Amino acid sequence: MDTLEGARDIQADGDVETFKVVCRMCHGGCGTIVKRSRGKIIEVAGDPDHPVNHGKLCSKAGQPSIDQLYHKDRLNYPLIRAGERGDGQWRQATWDEALDHIAARLLRIKQEHGAEAISFFRGMGLNNTNVIARLANLLGTPNLASISYFCYAVRVAACKATATGKYNSKAWDGAVVPDFYSNPHCIVEWGSQKRTSNDHGLIGHVPMTEALRSATTHIVVDPRWSSAAGPADIWLPLRPGTDAAMALGWINLIIEEGLYDKQFVEQYSYGFEELRERASEYPLSKVADITWCDPEQIARAARLYALAKPACLVLGNGTDHLGLNTFQAARSLFILMGLTGNIDVPGGNIFYSAPPLDHLSLKDKLPPEQGAKRIGGSRFKGLDDAGWAHPTLTIDAILSDDPYPVRAMVAVGTNVLTTYPNTKKVVAALKSLDLLVVHDLFMTPTAEFADVVLPAAGNLERDEPRLHLNIKGPHANYMDVVSSKLAIIAERRSDWDFIIALGRKLGYEEYFPSLEALADEALKPMGMTWAELKAQQYVEFPVEYRKYERMGFGTPTGQFEFYSTTMRDWGYDPLPSHVEPPESPLRTPERYRDFPLVLITGAKQPMYMHSQNRQVGSLRRLASEPLVEMHATTAKGLGIEEGDYAWIETMRGRVRMRAHVHERIHEKVVAIHHGWWLPEKEGPLHAAYEACANILTDDDPDLCDPVFGSSPLKGLLCRVYKSGDEA
């Protein structure tokens, strides 16, 4: 076995070695204690000394992480397609042969069509963003696309346009997050399932649980009140897609009743009078009609939030998936934080300190004329500012050659087929590529259509610095490593190892030395080396509260911008407003007659991270198939009982799921779990057409958020009817 690196606090007791490492079964980062005997991982348990999770782990960690590591279906060797796309014929290759094959075809495509004909797609933020961007910029392609366009990054961009500005990911972390560690008196969960899903390095299941125990008020704003949220004082089951209207109703009441923080508004904000005028368009009677919520309950929730000091808003994917109104809905919630003085104060929503890092992306290496070719860049200016190409427009370009041919896709840690809207169009695009490369843990539906499939190293198999999504702990941001390499199995390689090797094959040896050298480069602003970081469990960067009193905000005005000058300069409305979802009872009443229920996709299941780990038996037993959730009254009217199969149908298609009936969801709303495919079913699709929520969703760019391009995955119109037991 090769030398294993990256473990910290090594202890040995006979044949058993013990290590303290970070779990990366999701992008949270809990502390774990791992035991290894004779080279094999035998136990993963929570680390009781870790300051964030205190030894508690979610269902994905522990034994399931071992099960994933040694799963019989893991990819172990590079594979090159030996037959037609999707027919399952492969030949095993060496990494050197596979990389030579990939590099030669990429360079040929670049020569024939230009560098922009090469696209990179990456999944959730598991630390590969910076190194992939480095290669894309050197290669000369602006087309790096990510699931982030409707997952978290839109919140970062909206926060940047409102508050962080030039401090974004430099002096301050990317987005404002709840401070669970300073006893918030009021906690508002808005479109979030923080205790079953972790984002931006904020582990939910322990810190939020502890904060809820001491909070005097818990408010849930969500059409679906998840069981994981626990007891709540107020539940506002708003109509999906009306979040901005709800927030503006709160803002209007808070201003009209004088409940806002006058000192913060007068000294540190910009555009208050403009905000007052805009919010006056949203009296509670109007907001109640739009959102389907009781006006008295809306008023009560707004007052409780405004009067509690401190109070925090907990955000999630619920506001990321709204299509036309995504960016402004996020901005309206940030405005609520500033308006009430709950911004960057203990127990409110705070900006953690950003570790000083070289992010390695080499943005200056992408020529301006190439950057101007970024697909969707001229249309979605917030997305372009973040450096992302628009994924669904890129998929359109693959099929249409508009605005130019896109002939290659390198997909790293992303199951493109199941995670982007309009699944059948995605399949057509994957089939039409000249080159599709997939680097992943398992043979996913996306990998089934690839030309080259590469085996990825996962949790406990890789050793890299964490350059973003750092752990938010008690009053400090924690700089640590990404997992640790405690096992080397077959020829699996980490994302960094793959991209470094490909960069060298493409002729950029100067910019892709060893992983260790790149890690040293990244950490140089911290004044430490990669070896020194690995010798520590983590490095703390303490939180400084009320930083704006010393340094202002990072916006062009230096103020917290209710009226966004950045939005104005981009040509968008500088103030938030409600925009009806692309299809809704109000915008498309004729369609509503045929599709009388409102659908939300993306409901989280704690045992899964997006489309991952349906193969892992210890997790699959906890949730064996996708579910459709509906209110008991609705189900009864449809003749559907708990456990029955039902069809869920939109204008785009239909899927079949087992019904889960309860009373914690609005009667006119149904919710389905996302990311599903069935590895045990025949390939290449593995039942994606029957189980994947994105069969039902729309990829039309005219329905996307105009600033960031986020697709509408919530607020869709659907109908539900009972199915027999037939597939």
C-alpha angles and dihedrals in degrees: 000000000000120000111282119221139178101056120131133205094014117199128177130205110176108299093348122090121192126208137181109223142157118257115232102180082121132005092272106091111214121183115255139180112223126195123203129188122192092341097312125109107236104169141021117187136163118273107237090199095058108112095220110041098022092211096310118126134189123240092267094063130063115038095003090061089057090045090053092047094055099030113146092228097054115125108251107169137032114268129202120200112257100179141021120323111281098008093110098241114140140159122212116243139179119256089247093054093045093049092047089051093049095045094049093051094045092051091048091051090048091051094047101040109011130260091283088070087073117080130189120205123191133181132221119338103283094147101273097105098092099046093046090049088051091058095042092051093048091047089051101240120132091193106102107141129187143184083240090088086085100018123073098308089084088060090050090051094047090049090049090054091049107036123340100054111147091007092062110128089346114072092356131038118256103266138013111260136187117273101225091170098069102060104259110206094210127033119191116193106201115184090330139124095188095160092059099035133039126210140174089013092298109132107209110187098070109023095042093045090053092046092051091055091063100033115105094208133036119185125185118200105186137105086235120050102205117216089233090065090070124201118353134191093214131018117193106190096195124189108265112263096024098097095116091053091050092049093047089051089056091046092051094050093046092051096043093049093045093241095134124106100263096190093053092045094049098043107030111023136082127208102018096146091049089050091049091054093047094046091051086071088069110064114171093255090059093042091051091053092049097044101035090232132130109264093217091054091048090052093046092051093048092050094047091051094046096046098043112092113227109019132164136203117219112206132191145159090306090088095034094069103054100106110205095026104036101109096042093046089056091047092051090056093049088050089055089056093052096041092057095043092246093126120114093348127121110278093012129084111301143187108236117214113264116231110243103252142155100235092204096219096124094213090174090065092068106088113235091238089057093046088055088061094061106136109250092004098119091046103042102040097177090054091047090050088055090052098246130131116223108260101209093043087051089053088050090051091053089058100037108027086232121167084004138323118293106192106163135052126187107194115195118188094339133114094209095179095062102031105053126071124263096032097195092056089050089054091051090051094049090051092052099053122111089217131016118178120185126189111189147128098252140021097271126183087262092052091050089069096045131114091213127022118193126196113242128210113231139182112346090012104079140060119202139134116258105240098176140014089046116187115271106218137167104319093328144077111235121220109202142142129278107254114302133260102250096143135041112194124181110308102323114146133193123245091256093049091050096048093044091052092046091048090055092048089052091056102262098115091138091061097040109055118150122319088248092056092049091048090052089051092051093049097043094099087057090057094238140097131238091252091052093050092050090053089062130061092227143329117236125222105192122227117247110203124216092016090164090071088065104030108015121227123304096245124111090261094044087235136103098268117222083166104047113219089189091058090047092052091048089054098251132121105282091209128059121252138166117266118187115246114261090260121022144134088272104038097040107022093162091058090044089061090060096035103037100172131074116232129210119189125192101060107165127236113199095222094058135058105211108295097347135114104015084136095059107098097203088058099035090058088062092055114010099178142008119279138210113215121207140160117271092238092052092047092050091053089053094047091246124140133189109291097017120130116246137184117234111199135184131170088275102053145294140266131194121230140161115259124244109193124199142130100249095093133070112269092237095047132081125189130203131192117247137221097040127156128143113238091191092060122089118281158270092044098023090209094306090140089057101039110025116103091213091072082078100045132089129235098189107138090214087067095049126099106280094223105041103013096237113170122233107254094154133050094041121150116241145159127222128205136170120268131200122237091274117113 
